[in-house]
Amino acid sequence: MGVKGLSEVLKGAEELARKNRGEKVVLIAEIKMADLKGKKLAFDGFNILYQFLSVVRQSYGAVLTDTDGNVTSHLDGILRRYGNFMGEGIKPIFIFDGKPVEMKREELRRRAEMKKKASEEYKKAMKEGDIEKAAKMAKRTTKVTKDIVDDSKRLLKLMGIPVIDAPSDGEAQAAVMVEKGKVWSAASQDYDTLLFGARRVVRNLSLTRTTRKDGTKIKPEIIRIDEVLKELEMTRAELIDASILIGTDFNPDGIAGIGPKTAIKTIKKHKTLEEAMKHDERIKFDVDIDDIREIFLKPDYTDKYEIEQGEFDIDGIIEFLVEERKFQRERLENALLKIKKKIDTAQAQTTLDAFF
């Protein structure tokens, strides 16, 4: 879920800068796939799986499975999308969440309750023959099981994509890797990666073929935290405090009556939550705000990982997806050969560019 309203904060900062300086300021800039060629990007594994499992479904909402009942919705998506990214010269790295911090457990329990209610609504809609509602409710019941994660990791490794198991939050692990220069950017839809300290966050890579309600195409974009903080005239610690007012995964409800703009104004004026509480009786917390700050400012991470791209193992992928997950052989082989050709071309071009 990330931080509610942080996108509005960034847009508001852009608007304020234009008003004050009379010039165009871009904090969320469009970026082309070609700009990412040869760069290592850290993807949030669980976030990606939720996307595929929510979208790749049958008309009445059920996930795709093989004849043995194994879920396969995510496997075709991973192969095609990230194979194509590799064919563009992008070097993806998948990071999977580890043990959640204690403060996030309440949010996870809340999400589990929402899934339970959605499941009940799904069953009711199916019984009543309301296919449209059933499909809508089914997406809200999405669960990422251990088997789904294990299958995903196996396929990613066969594709040569590095896999990292974070000790806790995958977004935090990605942010630290960006800060250490191990990867060029995090690739995520969640803004909390910025709060964890990622210098760059690339968004919408997975949505490049998606159309908004107004008919415009969604394009990849990049956010640079240094530029954001400079424009807001805030430190990262102050932006974290403002985000706590809005609501994070560790205090989902935030403070009633305080939206993104008010949160930013409040912290810019008072500098800290403690000082803001002295002047605004609405600001009260039933959680330890120092604990939330600590999660963002000193995240748990590991340095034990390998991030070099491996071989795209066509034979291994066929053995897994055809022999075990019942994919159609001829169709898969044709897709794999096309992906492999694009990857080889991209790697050769990258080597040539480096030579000159």
Short mmCIF file of the C-alpha atoms (twelve columns), coordinates in Angstrom:
data_MODEL
# 
_entry.id   MODEL 
# 
loop_
_atom_site.group_PDB 
_atom_site.id 
_atom_site.type_symbol 
_atom_site.label_atom_id 
_atom_site.label_alt_id 
_atom_site.label_comp_id 
_atom_site.label_asym_id 
_atom_site.label_seq_id 
_atom_site.Cartn_x 
_atom_site.Cartn_y 
_atom_site.Cartn_z 
_atom_site.pdbx_PDB_model_num 
ATOM 1   C CA . MET A 1   0.000   0.000   0.000   1 
ATOM 2   C CA . GLY A 2   2.820   2.425   0.860   1 
ATOM 3   C CA . VAL A 3   2.180   6.021   1.899   1 
ATOM 4   C CA . LYS A 4   -1.280  7.426   1.219   1 
ATOM 5   C CA . GLY A 5   -1.239  10.772  -0.577  1 
ATOM 6   C CA . LEU A 6   2.487   11.103  -1.207  1 
ATOM 7   C CA . SER A 7   1.809   11.396  -4.944  1 
ATOM 8   C CA . GLU A 8   -0.348  14.451  -4.162  1 
ATOM 9   C CA . VAL A 9   2.541   15.878  -2.144  1 
ATOM 10  C CA . LEU A 10  4.856   15.639  -5.152  1 
ATOM 11  C CA . LYS A 11  2.304   17.142  -7.524  1 
ATOM 12  C CA . GLY A 12  1.613   19.910  -5.032  1 
ATOM 13  C CA . ALA A 13  5.314   20.699  -4.761  1 
ATOM 14  C CA . GLU A 14  5.530   20.983  -8.551  1 
ATOM 15  C CA . GLU A 15  2.541   23.334  -8.658  1 
ATOM 16  C CA . LEU A 16  3.900   25.476  -5.814  1 
ATOM 17  C CA . ALA A 17  7.285   25.809  -7.495  1 
ATOM 18  C CA . ARG A 18  5.710   26.865  -10.785 1 
ATOM 19  C CA . LYS A 19  3.617   29.451  -8.948  1 
ATOM 20  C CA . ASN A 20  6.516   30.851  -6.942  1 
ATOM 21  C CA . ARG A 21  9.173   30.849  -9.648  1 
ATOM 22  C CA . GLY A 22  7.098   31.036  -12.794 1 
ATOM 23  C CA . GLU A 23  8.914   28.110  -14.353 1 
ATOM 24  C CA . LYS A 24  8.183   24.481  -15.045 1 
ATOM 25  C CA . VAL A 25  9.440   22.144  -12.321 1 
ATOM 26  C CA . VAL A 26  9.236   18.394  -12.854 1 
ATOM 27  C CA . LEU A 27  9.591   16.116  -9.839  1 
ATOM 28  C CA . ILE A 28  7.953   13.126  -11.530 1 
ATOM 29  C CA . ALA A 29  9.649   12.980  -14.930 1 
ATOM 30  C CA . GLU A 30  8.803   10.728  -17.866 1 
ATOM 31  C CA . ILE A 31  11.530  8.276   -18.832 1 
ATOM 32  C CA . LYS A 32  11.979  6.046   -21.876 1 
ATOM 33  C CA . MET A 33  12.823  2.358   -21.837 1 
ATOM 34  C CA . ALA A 34  15.965  3.189   -23.823 1 
ATOM 35  C CA . ASP A 35  17.156  5.352   -20.896 1 
ATOM 36  C CA . LEU A 36  17.267  2.222   -18.727 1 
ATOM 37  C CA . LYS A 37  19.419  0.174   -21.079 1 
ATOM 38  C CA . GLY A 38  22.258  -1.565  -19.251 1 
ATOM 39  C CA . LYS A 39  20.958  -0.512  -15.831 1 
ATOM 40  C CA . LYS A 40  20.174  -2.763  -12.884 1 
ATOM 41  C CA . LEU A 41  16.710  -2.233  -11.432 1 
ATOM 42  C CA . ALA A 42  15.428  -3.731  -8.171  1 
ATOM 43  C CA . PHE A 43  11.820  -4.945  -8.380  1 
ATOM 44  C CA . ASP A 44  9.509   -5.726  -5.454  1 
ATOM 45  C CA . GLY A 45  8.755   -9.429  -6.003  1 
ATOM 46  C CA . PHE A 46  5.559   -9.665  -3.968  1 
ATOM 47  C CA . ASN A 47  4.161   -6.507  -5.545  1 
ATOM 48  C CA . ILE A 48  4.742   -7.956  -9.025  1 
ATOM 49  C CA . LEU A 49  3.108   -11.273 -8.125  1 
ATOM 50  C CA . TYR A 50  0.032   -9.525  -6.730  1 
ATOM 51  C CA . GLN A 51  -0.271  -7.613  -9.995  1 
ATOM 52  C CA . PHE A 52  -0.191  -10.740 -12.138 1 
ATOM 53  C CA . LEU A 53  -2.472  -12.743 -9.864  1 
ATOM 54  C CA . SER A 54  -4.991  -9.895  -9.786  1 
ATOM 55  C CA . VAL A 55  -5.068  -9.272  -13.519 1 
ATOM 56  C CA . VAL A 56  -4.407  -12.622 -15.220 1 
ATOM 57  C CA . ARG A 57  -7.677  -14.389 -14.479 1 
ATOM 58  C CA . GLN A 58  -10.604 -16.055 -16.177 1 
ATOM 59  C CA . SER A 59  -13.750 -14.084 -17.021 1 
ATOM 60  C CA . TYR A 60  -15.451 -14.970 -13.736 1 
ATOM 61  C CA . GLY A 61  -12.384 -14.136 -11.665 1 
ATOM 62  C CA . ALA A 62  -10.642 -17.455 -11.040 1 
ATOM 63  C CA . VAL A 63  -6.851  -17.590 -11.408 1 
ATOM 64  C CA . LEU A 64  -5.341  -19.702 -14.175 1 
ATOM 65  C CA . THR A 65  -4.162  -23.166 -13.141 1 
ATOM 66  C CA . ASP A 66  -2.675  -26.266 -14.755 1 
ATOM 67  C CA . THR A 67  -4.399  -29.669 -14.768 1 
ATOM 68  C CA . ASP A 68  -2.962  -30.461 -11.341 1 
ATOM 69  C CA . GLY A 69  -4.397  -27.280 -9.810  1 
ATOM 70  C CA . ASN A 70  -1.101  -25.355 -9.619  1 
ATOM 71  C CA . VAL A 71  -1.584  -21.606 -10.116 1 
ATOM 72  C CA . THR A 72  0.067   -20.405 -13.351 1 
ATOM 73  C CA . SER A 73  -1.294  -16.856 -13.796 1 
ATOM 74  C CA . HIS A 74  1.996   -15.322 -12.712 1 
ATOM 75  C CA . LEU A 75  4.403   -17.554 -14.632 1 
ATOM 76  C CA . ASP A 76  3.463   -16.486 -18.147 1 
ATOM 77  C CA . GLY A 77  3.470   -12.855 -17.011 1 
ATOM 78  C CA . ILE A 78  6.941   -13.061 -15.482 1 
ATOM 79  C CA . LEU A 79  8.369   -14.786 -18.538 1 
ATOM 80  C CA . ARG A 80  6.990   -12.391 -21.108 1 
ATOM 81  C CA . ARG A 81  7.225   -9.076  -19.258 1 
ATOM 82  C CA . TYR A 82  10.653  -9.507  -17.720 1 
ATOM 83  C CA . GLY A 83  11.990  -11.379 -20.728 1 
ATOM 84  C CA . ASN A 84  11.020  -8.334  -22.780 1 
ATOM 85  C CA . PHE A 85  12.658  -6.013  -20.252 1 
ATOM 86  C CA . MET A 86  15.870  -8.033  -20.584 1 
ATOM 87  C CA . GLY A 87  15.474  -7.751  -24.351 1 
ATOM 88  C CA . GLU A 88  15.454  -3.960  -23.891 1 
ATOM 89  C CA . GLY A 89  18.800  -4.223  -22.096 1 
ATOM 90  C CA . ILE A 90  17.332  -3.765  -18.613 1 
ATOM 91  C CA . LYS A 91  18.861  -5.923  -15.869 1 
ATOM 92  C CA . PRO A 92  16.046  -6.818  -13.438 1 
ATOM 93  C CA . ILE A 93  16.667  -8.032  -9.891  1 
ATOM 94  C CA . PHE A 94  13.800  -9.406  -7.815  1 
ATOM 95  C CA . ILE A 95  13.618  -8.800  -4.069  1 
ATOM 96  C CA . PHE A 96  11.155  -10.707 -1.892  1 
ATOM 97  C CA . ASP A 97  9.943   -9.593  1.531   1 
ATOM 98  C CA . GLY A 98  11.157  -11.402 4.603   1 
ATOM 99  C CA . LYS A 99  9.614   -11.297 8.076   1 
ATOM 100 C CA . PRO A 100 7.381   -8.214  8.485   1 
ATOM 101 C CA . VAL A 101 8.180   -5.796  11.278  1 
ATOM 102 C CA . GLU A 102 5.809   -6.039  14.222  1 
ATOM 103 C CA . MET A 103 4.210   -2.656  13.513  1 
ATOM 104 C CA . LYS A 104 3.049   -3.874  10.090  1 
ATOM 105 C CA . ARG A 105 1.204   -6.890  11.454  1 
ATOM 106 C CA . GLU A 106 -1.948  -4.893  12.212  1 
ATOM 107 C CA . GLU A 107 -2.051  -3.671  8.609   1 
ATOM 108 C CA . LEU A 108 -1.573  -7.246  7.391   1 
ATOM 109 C CA . ARG A 109 -4.415  -8.420  9.632   1 
ATOM 110 C CA . ARG A 110 -6.613  -5.666  8.217   1 
ATOM 111 C CA . ARG A 111 -5.827  -6.743  4.667   1 
ATOM 112 C CA . ALA A 112 -6.563  -10.379 5.550   1 
ATOM 113 C CA . GLU A 113 -9.975  -9.377  6.883   1 
ATOM 114 C CA . MET A 114 -10.705 -7.463  3.681   1 
ATOM 115 C CA . LYS A 115 -9.787  -10.544 1.623   1 
ATOM 116 C CA . LYS A 116 -12.104 -12.664 3.749   1 
ATOM 117 C CA . LYS A 117 -15.025 -10.312 3.150   1 
ATOM 118 C CA . ALA A 118 -14.238 -10.165 -0.572  1 
ATOM 119 C CA . SER A 119 -14.215 -13.968 -0.695  1 
ATOM 120 C CA . GLU A 120 -17.681 -14.090 0.829   1 
ATOM 121 C CA . GLU A 121 -18.916 -11.510 -1.693  1 
ATOM 122 C CA . TYR A 122 -17.349 -13.519 -4.517  1 
ATOM 123 C CA . LYS A 123 -19.176 -16.699 -3.520  1 
ATOM 124 C CA . LYS A 124 -22.443 -14.796 -3.246  1 
ATOM 125 C CA . ALA A 125 -21.987 -13.194 -6.668  1 
ATOM 126 C CA . MET A 126 -21.201 -16.560 -8.281  1 
ATOM 127 C CA . LYS A 127 -24.301 -18.088 -6.706  1 
ATOM 128 C CA . GLU A 128 -26.400 -15.227 -8.063  1 
ATOM 129 C CA . GLY A 129 -24.787 -15.414 -11.497 1 
ATOM 130 C CA . ASP A 130 -23.334 -11.911 -11.290 1 
ATOM 131 C CA . ILE A 131 -20.123 -12.588 -13.243 1 
ATOM 132 C CA . GLU A 132 -19.017 -8.937  -13.356 1 
ATOM 133 C CA . LYS A 133 -19.187 -8.551  -9.581  1 
ATOM 134 C CA . ALA A 134 -17.630 -11.984 -9.064  1 
ATOM 135 C CA . ALA A 135 -14.618 -11.012 -11.183 1 
ATOM 136 C CA . LYS A 136 -14.259 -7.742  -9.257  1 
ATOM 137 C CA . MET A 137 -14.409 -9.446  -5.857  1 
ATOM 138 C CA . ALA A 138 -12.069 -12.250 -6.941  1 
ATOM 139 C CA . LYS A 139 -9.257  -9.747  -7.555  1 
ATOM 140 C CA . ARG A 140 -9.587  -8.569  -3.961  1 
ATOM 141 C CA . THR A 141 -9.024  -12.097 -2.649  1 
ATOM 142 C CA . THR A 142 -5.572  -12.398 -4.218  1 
ATOM 143 C CA . LYS A 143 -3.128  -14.361 -2.072  1 
ATOM 144 C CA . VAL A 144 0.526   -15.053 -2.709  1 
ATOM 145 C CA . THR A 145 1.222   -18.516 -1.346  1 
ATOM 146 C CA . LYS A 146 4.570   -20.194 -0.675  1 
ATOM 147 C CA . ASP A 147 4.102   -22.421 -3.743  1 
ATOM 148 C CA . ILE A 148 3.508   -19.361 -5.933  1 
ATOM 149 C CA . VAL A 149 6.619   -17.665 -4.566  1 
ATOM 150 C CA . ASP A 150 8.728   -20.828 -4.972  1 
ATOM 151 C CA . ASP A 151 7.586   -21.302 -8.577  1 
ATOM 152 C CA . SER A 152 8.310   -17.644 -9.322  1 
ATOM 153 C CA . LYS A 153 11.817  -17.799 -7.884  1 
ATOM 154 C CA . ARG A 154 12.535  -20.972 -9.829  1 
ATOM 155 C CA . LEU A 155 11.447  -19.400 -13.129 1 
ATOM 156 C CA . LEU A 156 13.326  -16.165 -12.451 1 
ATOM 157 C CA . LYS A 157 16.556  -18.056 -11.798 1 
ATOM 158 C CA . LEU A 158 16.080  -20.093 -14.989 1 
ATOM 159 C CA . MET A 159 15.718  -16.769 -16.822 1 
ATOM 160 C CA . GLY A 160 18.996  -15.582 -15.312 1 
ATOM 161 C CA . ILE A 161 17.337  -12.984 -13.106 1 
ATOM 162 C CA . PRO A 162 18.930  -12.616 -9.635  1 
ATOM 163 C CA . VAL A 163 16.649  -13.250 -6.654  1 
ATOM 164 C CA . ILE A 164 17.220  -11.741 -3.206  1 
ATOM 165 C CA . ASP A 165 15.414  -12.675 0.004   1 
ATOM 166 C CA . ALA A 166 15.253  -9.543  2.152   1 
ATOM 167 C CA . PRO A 167 15.401  -9.972  5.930   1 
ATOM 168 C CA . SER A 168 12.286  -7.801  6.223   1 
ATOM 169 C CA . ASP A 169 10.768  -5.222  3.849   1 
ATOM 170 C CA . GLY A 170 11.749  -5.669  0.197   1 
ATOM 171 C CA . GLU A 171 11.315  -1.935  -0.468  1 
ATOM 172 C CA . ALA A 172 13.839  -1.186  2.273   1 
ATOM 173 C CA . GLN A 173 16.319  -3.665  0.816   1 
ATOM 174 C CA . ALA A 174 15.937  -2.077  -2.628  1 
ATOM 175 C CA . ALA A 175 16.434  1.416   -1.222  1 
ATOM 176 C CA . VAL A 176 19.663  0.460   0.545   1 
ATOM 177 C CA . MET A 177 20.977  -1.204  -2.616  1 
ATOM 178 C CA . VAL A 178 20.307  1.980   -4.583  1 
ATOM 179 C CA . GLU A 179 22.024  4.066   -1.908  1 
ATOM 180 C CA . LYS A 180 25.065  1.749   -1.948  1 
ATOM 181 C CA . GLY A 181 25.243  1.913   -5.735  1 
ATOM 182 C CA . LYS A 182 24.577  -1.808  -6.186  1 
ATOM 183 C CA . VAL A 183 21.576  -1.091  -8.426  1 
ATOM 184 C CA . TRP A 184 20.775  2.043   -10.399 1 
ATOM 185 C CA . SER A 185 17.185  2.408   -9.187  1 
ATOM 186 C CA . ALA A 186 14.321  0.759   -7.395  1 
ATOM 187 C CA . ALA A 187 11.348  -0.076  -9.636  1 
ATOM 188 C CA . SER A 188 8.144   0.158   -7.644  1 
ATOM 189 C CA . GLN A 189 4.656   1.635   -7.565  1 
ATOM 190 C CA . ASP A 190 4.979   2.353   -3.834  1 
ATOM 191 C CA . TYR A 191 6.267   5.733   -2.762  1 
ATOM 192 C CA . ASP A 192 7.566   4.473   0.572   1 
ATOM 193 C CA . THR A 193 10.743  3.379   -1.230  1 
ATOM 194 C CA . LEU A 194 11.642  7.075   -1.224  1 
ATOM 195 C CA . LEU A 195 11.210  7.249   2.541   1 
ATOM 196 C CA . PHE A 196 13.544  4.270   2.938   1 
ATOM 197 C CA . GLY A 197 16.203  6.401   1.228   1 
ATOM 198 C CA . ALA A 198 16.230  5.316   -2.425  1 
ATOM 199 C CA . ARG A 199 17.802  8.095   -4.497  1 
ATOM 200 C CA . ARG A 200 15.810  7.024   -7.539  1 
ATOM 201 C CA . VAL A 201 12.507  5.241   -8.007  1 
ATOM 202 C CA . VAL A 202 11.247  4.218   -11.443 1 
ATOM 203 C CA . ARG A 203 7.475   3.778   -11.681 1 
ATOM 204 C CA . ASN A 204 4.993   2.406   -14.233 1 
ATOM 205 C CA . LEU A 205 7.405   0.058   -16.012 1 
ATOM 206 C CA . SER A 206 4.822   -2.697  -15.598 1 
ATOM 207 C CA . LEU A 207 1.993   -0.466  -16.844 1 
ATOM 208 C CA . THR A 208 3.429   0.876   -20.094 1 
ATOM 209 C CA . ARG A 209 0.647   -0.628  -22.202 1 
ATOM 210 C CA . THR A 210 -2.114  0.455   -19.846 1 
ATOM 211 C CA . THR A 211 -4.536  3.223   -20.748 1 
ATOM 212 C CA . ARG A 212 -6.028  5.637   -18.206 1 
ATOM 213 C CA . LYS A 213 -9.736  6.409   -18.078 1 
ATOM 214 C CA . ASP A 214 -9.117  9.610   -20.046 1 
ATOM 215 C CA . GLY A 215 -7.568  7.599   -22.885 1 
ATOM 216 C CA . THR A 216 -3.927  8.585   -22.287 1 
ATOM 217 C CA . LYS A 217 -1.196  5.968   -22.106 1 
ATOM 218 C CA . ILE A 218 0.629   5.397   -18.842 1 
ATOM 219 C CA . LYS A 219 4.346   6.022   -19.350 1 
ATOM 220 C CA . PRO A 220 7.392   5.105   -17.246 1 
ATOM 221 C CA . GLU A 221 8.491   7.859   -14.880 1 
ATOM 222 C CA . ILE A 222 11.317  8.519   -12.464 1 
ATOM 223 C CA . ILE A 223 11.432  10.305  -9.116  1 
ATOM 224 C CA . ARG A 224 14.701  11.534  -7.591  1 
ATOM 225 C CA . ILE A 225 14.479  12.032  -3.833  1 
ATOM 226 C CA . ASP A 226 17.177  14.759  -3.715  1 
ATOM 227 C CA . GLU A 227 15.164  16.919  -6.110  1 
ATOM 228 C CA . VAL A 228 11.951  16.270  -4.185  1 
ATOM 229 C CA . LEU A 229 13.485  17.289  -0.852  1 
ATOM 230 C CA . LYS A 230 15.135  20.348  -2.391  1 
ATOM 231 C CA . GLU A 231 11.844  21.529  -3.859  1 
ATOM 232 C CA . LEU A 232 9.923   20.869  -0.652  1 
ATOM 233 C CA . GLU A 233 12.735  22.469  1.391   1 
ATOM 234 C CA . MET A 234 12.581  19.508  3.752   1 
ATOM 235 C CA . THR A 235 14.882  16.795  5.035   1 
ATOM 236 C CA . ARG A 236 14.060  13.098  4.593   1 
ATOM 237 C CA . ALA A 237 13.357  12.897  8.334   1 
ATOM 238 C CA . GLU A 238 10.811  15.710  7.978   1 
ATOM 239 C CA . LEU A 239 9.194   14.032  4.961   1 
ATOM 240 C CA . ILE A 240 8.889   10.856  7.027   1 
ATOM 241 C CA . ASP A 241 7.144   12.799  9.796   1 
ATOM 242 C CA . ALA A 242 4.753   14.302  7.250   1 
ATOM 243 C CA . SER A 243 4.057   10.828  5.871   1 
ATOM 244 C CA . ILE A 244 3.246   9.539   9.347   1 
ATOM 245 C CA . LEU A 245 0.598   12.262  9.554   1 
ATOM 246 C CA . ILE A 246 -0.861  11.105  6.217   1 
ATOM 247 C CA . GLY A 247 -0.634  7.402   7.059   1 
ATOM 248 C CA . THR A 248 1.880   4.627   6.342   1 
ATOM 249 C CA . ASP A 249 1.789   0.828   6.445   1 
ATOM 250 C CA . PHE A 250 2.783   1.155   10.096  1 
ATOM 251 C CA . ASN A 251 -0.033  3.568   11.043  1 
ATOM 252 C CA . PRO A 252 -2.542  3.138   8.160   1 
ATOM 253 C CA . ASP A 253 -5.168  5.595   9.345   1 
ATOM 254 C CA . GLY A 254 -2.876  8.593   9.786   1 
ATOM 255 C CA . ILE A 255 -4.499  11.599  11.470  1 
ATOM 256 C CA . ALA A 256 -8.136  12.307  10.617  1 
ATOM 257 C CA . GLY A 257 -8.623  15.646  8.887   1 
ATOM 258 C CA . ILE A 258 -4.996  15.998  7.835   1 
ATOM 259 C CA . GLY A 259 -4.291  15.459  4.147   1 
ATOM 260 C CA . PRO A 260 -1.037  15.641  2.188   1 
ATOM 261 C CA . LYS A 261 -0.841  19.436  1.827   1 
ATOM 262 C CA . THR A 262 -1.698  20.096  5.476   1 
ATOM 263 C CA . ALA A 263 0.824   17.471  6.591   1 
ATOM 264 C CA . ILE A 264 3.626   19.105  4.620   1 
ATOM 265 C CA . LYS A 265 2.715   22.612  5.848   1 
ATOM 266 C CA . THR A 266 2.512   21.372  9.442   1 
ATOM 267 C CA . ILE A 267 5.954   19.747  9.450   1 
ATOM 268 C CA . LYS A 268 7.590   22.593  7.524   1 
ATOM 269 C CA . LYS A 269 6.277   24.958  10.187  1 
ATOM 270 C CA . HIS A 270 6.957   22.887  13.314  1 
ATOM 271 C CA . LYS A 271 9.815   20.660  12.012  1 
ATOM 272 C CA . THR A 272 8.855   17.607  14.110  1 
ATOM 273 C CA . LEU A 273 5.724   15.686  15.080  1 
ATOM 274 C CA . GLU A 274 6.434   16.318  18.748  1 
ATOM 275 C CA . GLU A 275 6.412   20.072  18.201  1 
ATOM 276 C CA . ALA A 276 3.315   19.852  15.955  1 
ATOM 277 C CA . MET A 277 1.433   17.993  18.703  1 
ATOM 278 C CA . LYS A 278 1.923   20.969  21.005  1 
ATOM 279 C CA . HIS A 279 0.016   23.197  18.583  1 
ATOM 280 C CA . ASP A 280 -2.622  20.898  17.095  1 
ATOM 281 C CA . GLU A 281 -4.829  18.852  19.415  1 
ATOM 282 C CA . ARG A 282 -5.876  16.582  16.529  1 
ATOM 283 C CA . ILE A 283 -2.396  15.079  16.336  1 
ATOM 284 C CA . LYS A 284 -2.344  12.085  18.661  1 
ATOM 285 C CA . PHE A 285 -0.872  8.637   18.093  1 
ATOM 286 C CA . ASP A 286 -1.571  5.219   19.568  1 
ATOM 287 C CA . VAL A 287 1.769   3.949   18.192  1 
ATOM 288 C CA . ASP A 288 5.355   4.896   18.989  1 
ATOM 289 C CA . ILE A 289 6.313   7.358   16.264  1 
ATOM 290 C CA . ASP A 290 10.021  6.841   17.017  1 
ATOM 291 C CA . ASP A 291 9.591   3.189   16.077  1 
ATOM 292 C CA . ILE A 292 8.110   4.181   12.707  1 
ATOM 293 C CA . ARG A 293 10.926  6.650   12.091  1 
ATOM 294 C CA . GLU A 294 13.454  3.952   12.937  1 
ATOM 295 C CA . ILE A 295 11.932  1.579   10.374  1 
ATOM 296 C CA . PHE A 296 12.459  4.128   7.588   1 
ATOM 297 C CA . LEU A 297 15.739  5.683   8.729   1 
ATOM 298 C CA . LYS A 298 17.509  2.479   9.815   1 
ATOM 299 C CA . PRO A 299 15.898  -0.315  7.772   1 
ATOM 300 C CA . ASP A 300 16.866  -3.944  8.127   1 
ATOM 301 C CA . TYR A 301 18.783  -5.243  5.094   1 
ATOM 302 C CA . THR A 302 21.353  -7.797  3.963   1 
ATOM 303 C CA . ASP A 303 24.595  -7.505  1.980   1 
ATOM 304 C CA . LYS A 304 24.636  -11.220 1.190   1 
ATOM 305 C CA . TYR A 305 23.451  -11.552 -2.394  1 
ATOM 306 C CA . GLU A 306 24.565  -12.023 -5.988  1 
ATOM 307 C CA . ILE A 307 23.222  -9.601  -8.584  1 
ATOM 308 C CA . GLU A 308 24.950  -10.612 -11.808 1 
ATOM 309 C CA . GLN A 309 22.600  -11.700 -14.579 1 
ATOM 310 C CA . GLY A 310 22.782  -15.403 -15.400 1 
ATOM 311 C CA . GLU A 311 22.025  -17.404 -18.536 1 
ATOM 312 C CA . PHE A 312 18.560  -17.520 -20.073 1 
ATOM 313 C CA . ASP A 313 18.100  -21.299 -19.815 1 
ATOM 314 C CA . ILE A 314 15.636  -22.257 -22.555 1 
ATOM 315 C CA . ASP A 315 15.875  -26.010 -21.887 1 
ATOM 316 C CA . GLY A 316 15.380  -25.529 -18.155 1 
ATOM 317 C CA . ILE A 317 12.375  -23.244 -18.676 1 
ATOM 318 C CA . ILE A 318 10.767  -25.741 -21.067 1 
ATOM 319 C CA . GLU A 319 11.322  -28.615 -18.653 1 
ATOM 320 C CA . PHE A 320 9.701   -26.644 -15.842 1 
ATOM 321 C CA . LEU A 321 6.800   -25.006 -17.659 1 
ATOM 322 C CA . VAL A 322 5.960   -27.785 -20.122 1 
ATOM 323 C CA . GLU A 323 6.743   -30.952 -18.204 1 
ATOM 324 C CA . GLU A 324 5.612   -29.748 -14.780 1 
ATOM 325 C CA . ARG A 325 3.173   -26.871 -15.343 1 
ATOM 326 C CA . LYS A 326 1.607   -28.149 -18.596 1 
ATOM 327 C CA . PHE A 327 2.343   -25.143 -20.821 1 
ATOM 328 C CA . GLN A 328 1.828   -25.715 -24.548 1 
ATOM 329 C CA . ARG A 329 5.281   -26.693 -25.878 1 
ATOM 330 C CA . GLU A 330 5.281   -25.242 -29.397 1 
ATOM 331 C CA . ARG A 331 3.868   -21.902 -28.331 1 
ATOM 332 C CA . LEU A 332 6.329   -21.643 -25.436 1 
ATOM 333 C CA . GLU A 333 9.339   -22.617 -27.561 1 
ATOM 334 C CA . ASN A 334 8.512   -19.931 -30.119 1 
ATOM 335 C CA . ALA A 335 8.163   -17.301 -27.388 1 
ATOM 336 C CA . LEU A 336 11.433  -18.326 -25.740 1 
ATOM 337 C CA . LEU A 337 13.404  -18.167 -28.988 1 
ATOM 338 C CA . LYS A 338 12.129  -14.632 -29.649 1 
ATOM 339 C CA . ILE A 339 12.985  -13.507 -26.131 1 
ATOM 340 C CA . LYS A 340 16.444  -15.100 -26.273 1 
ATOM 341 C CA . LYS A 341 17.195  -13.411 -29.590 1 
ATOM 342 C CA . LYS A 342 16.271  -9.999  -28.158 1 
ATOM 343 C CA . ILE A 343 18.360  -10.615 -25.019 1 
ATOM 344 C CA . ASP A 344 21.420  -11.649 -27.069 1 
ATOM 345 C CA . THR A 345 21.060  -8.564  -29.279 1 
ATOM 346 C CA . ALA A 346 20.742  -6.278  -26.250 1 
ATOM 347 C CA . GLN A 347 23.780  -7.833  -24.557 1 
ATOM 348 C CA . ALA A 348 25.859  -7.538  -27.716 1 
ATOM 349 C CA . GLN A 349 24.864  -3.891  -28.123 1 
ATOM 350 C CA . THR A 350 25.662  -3.134  -24.486 1 
ATOM 351 C CA . THR A 351 29.112  -4.691  -24.906 1 
ATOM 352 C CA . LEU A 352 29.682  -2.689  -28.079 1 
ATOM 353 C CA . ASP A 353 28.608  0.543   -26.387 1 
ATOM 354 C CA . ALA A 354 30.980  -0.133  -23.491 1 
ATOM 355 C CA . PHE A 355 33.851  -0.761  -25.932 1 
ATOM 356 C CA . PHE A 356 33.413  2.638   -27.584 1 
# 
